[in-house]
Amino acid sequence: MTSFLHLLKGKWYPPANPTASFAGKNVLITGSNVGLGFEAANKYVALGASRVILAVRNLEKGYQAKEEIARRNGSHVSTIIDVWKLDMDSFASVKTFAERVDKELEHLDVALLNAGLVMRAFQQSPEGWEETIQVNVLSTALLGLLLLPKLRASKTKVATPHLAIVSSGLHTSVKRENIGHDGTLLKDSNSPATFNGQRQYGISKLFVMYITKELASLASSPNGEIQVIVTSLCPGFCASDLGRQYNSWAETIGMWLVHSIFARTTEEGSRTLVSATTLGPEGHGKWWKNDEFPTPGELVTSDEGKQLQKSLWKEAIDVLKVSAPEVEKLAEAE
């Protein structure tokens, strides 16, 4: 009953709509042709961002999103909207994208890593990892690491860049017995024998919480100065196309009913994505949800959780350095 009341409260009391100006700022959003990412991109344009980069897997859909954002905001908008290719299924694509950011942008003020998915059935990426782990965890970690130098270099006396990563409250539902059966976290999550799509999504978002914590520790100088404000966030339960693979007639009807009763719109959810990138130093290393900093799940805050975080990070770096050797140095604290 408590969960149902919590969902109802989330629907009827959405987060505040951000109003801060993004004038003069360059913003990139992954997974931005649909859903939360699209709505966040639209808000950045409406709030006066200098340049908004839609990082998308499908360029055609990206250009369609660009046209719709321009239509919504009218001809008076001066924001430059770019559509750049990014395939989170490919480490090479992530590297190419990060290199383009470094070369073509004079500064990067906001990086919003929103791309994510939930899978109905076990499927491996071309890199050999289960798709949820590939996109939500490994490629997200790689992109975050590769963007950190550009974000650091973009810090000014009056503004600190932001790196925000979309997590989920479902990380709190992960049970310890469902991860690390064989002594590893990533490899254990790469098995079809134990795969469950909804459970895997929660596990991936727990791993995202770990990654965000590690990136936050790298984004501070030895004297404690925050060079990049790194924040994880949860937009709440939203009526998006995230679960589009659950498309049988019964599932479609059931999802429609659940969304009608409990879900926020993607516009309402995107408010949290954008507001997370307006936070000051108080948001660094924190989890942002419903305009506040709730306490993350026990597998994040406990001593055991902190040890799991270190283990997951080491495993991730060991995987990523094969395709991107530079991450080994990037993952070292300055």
C-alpha positions as CSV (number, residue, x, y, z in Angstrom):
1,M,0.0,0.0,0.0
2,T,2.9,2.4,0.8
3,S,4.3,1.9,-2.7
4,F,1.0,2.7,-4.3
5,L,0.6,5.8,-2.2
6,H,4.2,6.8,-3.1
7,L,3.4,6.5,-6.8
8,L,0.2,8.4,-6.5
9,K,2.0,11.2,-4.7
10,G,4.7,11.2,-7.4
11,K,2.0,11.6,-10.1
12,W,0.0,14.3,-8.4
13,Y,2.9,16.3,-7.0
14,P,5.5,16.5,-9.8
15,P,8.8,18.4,-9.3
16,A,9.0,22.1,-10.0
17,N,9.6,23.3,-13.5
18,P,13.2,24.7,-13.7
19,T,13.5,28.3,-14.6
20,A,17.2,29.0,-14.4
21,S,18.8,30.5,-17.5
22,F,21.3,28.4,-19.6
23,A,22.3,31.4,-21.6
24,G,25.8,31.0,-23.0
25,K,26.0,27.3,-22.1
26,N,26.7,24.3,-24.3
27,V,24.6,21.3,-23.4
28,L,24.6,17.7,-24.6
29,I,21.9,15.1,-23.9
30,T,22.2,11.4,-24.8
31,G,19.1,9.5,-25.8
32,S,17.4,12.8,-26.7
33,N,15.2,12.0,-29.7
34,V,12.3,10.6,-27.5
35,G,10.9,10.6,-24.0
36,L,12.7,12.2,-21.1
37,G,15.8,13.2,-23.1
38,F,13.7,14.9,-25.8
39,E,11.7,16.8,-23.2
40,A,14.9,17.8,-21.4
41,A,16.4,19.1,-24.6
42,N,13.3,21.1,-25.3
43,K,13.6,22.7,-21.9
44,Y,17.3,23.6,-22.4
45,V,16.3,25.4,-25.6
46,A,13.4,27.2,-23.9
47,L,15.8,28.3,-21.1
48,G,18.2,29.9,-23.6
49,A,21.1,27.5,-24.0
50,S,23.6,28.6,-26.6
51,R,23.9,25.2,-28.1
52,V,22.1,21.9,-27.5
53,I,23.5,18.6,-28.9
54,L,21.1,15.8,-29.4
55,A,23.2,12.6,-29.1
56,V,21.3,9.9,-30.7
57,R,21.7,6.4,-32.3
58,N,19.3,7.1,-35.2
59,L,20.2,10.3,-37.0
60,E,16.9,10.5,-38.9
61,K,14.9,10.4,-35.6
62,G,17.3,12.9,-34.2
63,Y,16.6,15.4,-37.0
64,Q,12.9,14.8,-36.5
65,A,13.3,15.7,-32.8
66,K,15.3,18.8,-33.7
67,E,12.5,20.0,-36.0
68,E,9.9,19.4,-33.3
69,I,11.9,21.3,-30.7
70,A,12.4,24.2,-33.1
71,R,8.6,24.2,-33.9
72,R,7.7,24.2,-30.2
73,N,10.0,27.1,-29.4
74,G,9.3,29.3,-32.4
75,S,11.5,31.2,-34.7
76,H,12.7,33.7,-32.1
77,V,14.9,31.0,-30.4
78,S,18.6,31.5,-31.0
79,T,19.8,28.2,-29.7
80,I,21.9,26.1,-32.1
81,I,20.5,22.6,-32.1
82,D,22.9,19.9,-33.4
83,V,22.3,16.2,-34.0
84,W,25.3,14.0,-33.4
85,K,25.6,10.2,-33.8
86,L,26.1,8.2,-30.7
87,D,25.6,4.4,-30.5
88,M,25.9,3.3,-26.9
89,D,26.1,-0.3,-28.1
90,S,29.6,0.4,-29.4
91,F,32.6,1.5,-27.4
92,A,34.2,2.8,-30.6
93,S,31.1,5.0,-31.2
94,V,31.4,6.4,-27.7
95,K,35.1,7.2,-28.2
96,T,34.4,8.9,-31.5
97,F,31.6,11.0,-30.0
98,A,33.8,12.1,-27.1
99,E,36.6,13.0,-29.4
100,R,34.2,15.1,-31.5
101,V,33.0,16.9,-28.3
102,D,36.6,17.7,-27.5
103,K,37.5,19.0,-30.9
104,E,34.3,20.9,-31.9
105,L,33.1,22.4,-28.7
106,E,35.0,25.4,-27.2
107,H,33.4,24.5,-23.9
108,L,31.0,21.9,-22.5
109,D,28.9,23.1,-19.6
110,V,26.3,20.3,-19.2
111,A,26.5,16.6,-20.0
112,L,23.3,14.8,-19.3
113,L,23.7,11.1,-19.7
114,N,20.1,9.9,-20.2
115,A,20.4,7.0,-22.7
116,G,19.1,3.8,-21.2
117,L,17.0,0.8,-21.9
118,V,15.2,-2.2,-20.4
119,M,15.2,-5.5,-22.2
120,R,12.5,-8.1,-22.2
121,A,14.8,-11.0,-23.3
122,F,18.5,-11.6,-23.0
123,Q,20.4,-10.1,-25.9
124,Q,24.1,-9.3,-26.2
125,S,25.6,-6.2,-27.7
126,P,28.3,-6.4,-30.4
127,E,30.8,-5.9,-27.5
128,G,29.6,-9.2,-25.9
129,W,27.7,-7.7,-23.0
130,E,24.0,-8.0,-22.2
131,E,22.3,-4.9,-23.7
132,T,21.2,-3.4,-20.4
133,I,24.7,-3.6,-18.9
134,Q,26.3,-2.4,-22.1
135,V,24.2,0.7,-22.5
136,N,23.1,1.6,-19.0
137,V,26.4,0.8,-17.3
138,L,29.6,0.2,-19.4
139,S,29.1,2.8,-22.2
140,T,27.7,5.3,-19.7
141,A,30.8,4.9,-17.5
142,L,33.1,5.2,-20.6
143,L,31.3,8.3,-21.8
144,G,31.4,9.9,-18.4
145,L,35.2,9.3,-18.0
146,L,36.0,10.5,-21.5
147,L,33.9,13.7,-21.0
148,L,35.5,14.6,-17.7
149,P,38.6,16.4,-19.1
150,K,36.5,18.6,-21.3
151,L,34.1,19.4,-18.5
152,R,37.0,20.2,-16.1
153,A,38.6,22.5,-18.7
154,S,35.2,24.4,-19.1
155,K,35.1,25.5,-15.5
156,T,35.2,29.2,-15.0
157,K,35.4,31.5,-12.0
158,V,31.6,31.9,-12.0
159,A,30.3,28.6,-13.2
160,T,31.1,24.9,-12.6
161,P,30.1,22.4,-15.3
162,H,27.7,19.6,-14.6
163,L,27.7,15.9,-15.3
164,A,24.3,14.4,-14.5
165,I,23.4,10.7,-15.0
166,V,19.9,9.2,-15.0
167,S,19.5,6.5,-12.4
168,S,16.3,5.1,-10.9
169,G,14.7,4.5,-7.6
170,L,14.5,0.9,-8.6
171,H,18.1,0.6,-7.5
172,T,16.7,0.3,-3.9
173,S,14.9,-2.9,-4.8
174,V,18.0,-4.9,-5.7
175,K,18.7,-7.7,-3.3
176,R,22.2,-8.7,-2.4
177,E,21.6,-12.3,-3.4
178,N,20.7,-11.3,-6.9
179,I,24.2,-9.9,-7.7
180,G,27.7,-11.3,-7.7
181,H,27.0,-15.0,-7.5
182,D,30.3,-16.0,-8.9
183,G,32.4,-13.3,-7.1
184,T,32.0,-10.8,-9.9
185,L,29.4,-8.2,-10.6
186,L,29.5,-7.5,-14.4
187,K,30.2,-11.1,-15.6
188,D,27.5,-12.4,-13.2
189,S,25.0,-10.0,-14.8
190,N,26.0,-11.2,-18.3
191,S,24.4,-14.6,-18.0
192,P,21.2,-15.7,-19.9
193,A,20.6,-18.4,-17.2
194,T,19.7,-15.8,-14.5
195,F,18.4,-13.0,-16.7
196,N,15.2,-11.2,-15.8
197,G,14.6,-8.0,-17.7
198,Q,13.0,-5.9,-14.9
199,R,15.4,-7.1,-12.3
200,Q,18.4,-6.5,-14.6
201,Y,17.2,-2.9,-15.1
202,G,17.3,-2.3,-11.3
203,I,20.7,-3.9,-11.1
204,S,22.0,-1.7,-13.9
205,K,20.7,1.4,-12.1
206,L,22.4,0.3,-8.9
207,F,25.6,0.0,-10.9
208,V,24.9,3.5,-12.2
209,M,24.8,4.8,-8.7
210,Y,28.2,3.3,-8.1
211,I,29.6,4.8,-11.3
212,T,28.3,8.2,-10.4
213,K,30.0,8.1,-7.0
214,E,33.3,7.1,-8.6
215,L,33.1,9.8,-11.2
216,A,32.2,12.4,-8.5
217,S,35.4,11.4,-6.6
218,L,37.4,12.0,-9.8
219,A,35.8,15.4,-10.4
220,S,37.4,17.0,-7.3
221,S,40.9,18.3,-7.0
222,P,43.3,17.1,-4.2
223,N,42.5,20.3,-2.2
224,G,38.7,19.4,-2.3
225,E,37.7,21.9,-5.0
226,I,34.9,20.6,-7.1
227,Q,35.8,20.8,-10.8
228,V,32.7,19.2,-12.1
229,I,29.4,18.8,-10.2
230,V,28.5,15.1,-10.7
231,T,25.0,14.1,-9.8
232,S,22.8,11.0,-10.2
233,L,19.0,11.5,-10.5
234,C,15.7,9.8,-10.6
235,P,12.8,11.3,-12.7
236,G,10.2,9.1,-11.0
237,F,7.8,6.7,-12.7
238,C,7.0,8.2,-16.1
239,A,4.8,7.2,-19.0
240,S,7.6,6.8,-21.6
241,D,8.5,4.3,-24.2
242,L,11.2,2.7,-22.0
243,G,9.2,-0.5,-21.7
244,R,8.3,-0.6,-25.4
245,Q,9.4,-4.3,-25.7
246,Y,6.6,-5.3,-23.4
247,N,4.1,-5.0,-26.3
248,S,1.7,-7.9,-26.1
249,W,-2.0,-6.9,-26.1
250,A,-2.3,-7.8,-22.4
251,E,0.9,-5.9,-21.5
252,T,-0.1,-2.9,-23.5
253,I,-3.5,-2.7,-21.8
254,G,-1.9,-3.2,-18.4
255,M,0.8,-0.6,-19.0
256,W,-1.8,1.9,-20.2
257,L,-3.8,1.4,-17.0
258,V,-0.7,1.7,-14.7
259,H,0.5,4.8,-16.6
260,S,-3.0,6.4,-16.4
261,I,-3.2,5.9,-12.6
262,F,0.4,6.3,-11.4
263,A,2.8,7.8,-14.0
264,R,4.1,11.3,-14.6
265,T,4.4,12.6,-18.1
266,T,7.8,12.7,-19.6
267,E,7.7,16.5,-19.5
268,E,7.2,16.3,-15.7
269,G,9.9,13.7,-15.3
270,S,12.3,15.8,-17.5
271,R,12.1,18.6,-15.0
272,T,14.3,16.6,-12.6
273,L,16.9,15.9,-15.4
274,V,17.2,19.7,-16.0
275,S,17.0,20.8,-12.4
276,A,19.8,18.4,-11.5
277,T,22.1,20.4,-13.8
278,T,21.3,23.7,-12.0
279,L,22.5,22.4,-8.6
280,G,25.4,23.9,-6.8
281,P,28.1,22.1,-4.8
282,E,25.5,20.6,-2.5
283,G,24.5,18.3,-5.4
284,H,28.0,16.8,-5.9
285,G,28.0,13.1,-5.5
286,K,24.3,13.1,-4.4
287,W,21.1,11.5,-5.7
288,W,18.5,14.0,-6.8
289,K,14.8,13.1,-6.8
290,N,11.6,15.1,-6.4
291,D,13.5,18.3,-5.8
292,E,15.4,16.9,-2.8
293,F,18.3,14.6,-1.9
294,P,16.8,11.3,-0.6
295,T,18.9,8.7,1.0
296,P,20.0,6.1,-1.6
297,G,19.4,2.4,-1.1
298,E,21.3,0.2,1.5
299,L,23.5,-1.3,-1.2
300,V,24.8,2.2,-1.9
301,T,25.2,3.5,1.7
302,S,26.2,0.5,3.7
303,D,29.8,-0.7,4.2
304,E,29.1,-3.7,2.0
305,G,27.6,-1.4,-0.7
306,K,30.7,0.8,-0.7
307,Q,32.9,-2.3,-1.2
308,L,30.6,-3.5,-4.0
309,Q,31.1,0.0,-5.5
310,K,34.8,-0.4,-5.6
311,S,34.6,-3.9,-7.0
312,L,32.2,-2.8,-9.8
313,W,34.4,0.2,-10.7
314,K,37.5,-2.0,-11.0
315,E,35.7,-4.5,-13.1
316,A,34.3,-1.8,-15.4
317,I,37.7,-0.2,-15.9
318,D,39.2,-3.6,-16.7
319,V,36.6,-4.1,-19.4
320,L,36.8,-0.6,-20.8
321,K,40.6,-0.3,-21.0
322,V,40.6,-3.0,-23.6
323,S,38.8,-0.8,-26.1
324,A,39.9,2.6,-24.6
325,P,43.3,2.2,-22.9
326,E,43.2,5.9,-21.8
327,V,40.5,5.2,-19.2
328,E,43.0,3.6,-16.9
329,K,44.8,6.9,-16.5
330,L,41.5,8.9,-16.5
331,A,40.2,6.7,-13.6
332,E,43.2,7.7,-11.4
333,A,42.5,10.4,-8.9
334,E,44.6,13.6,-9.6
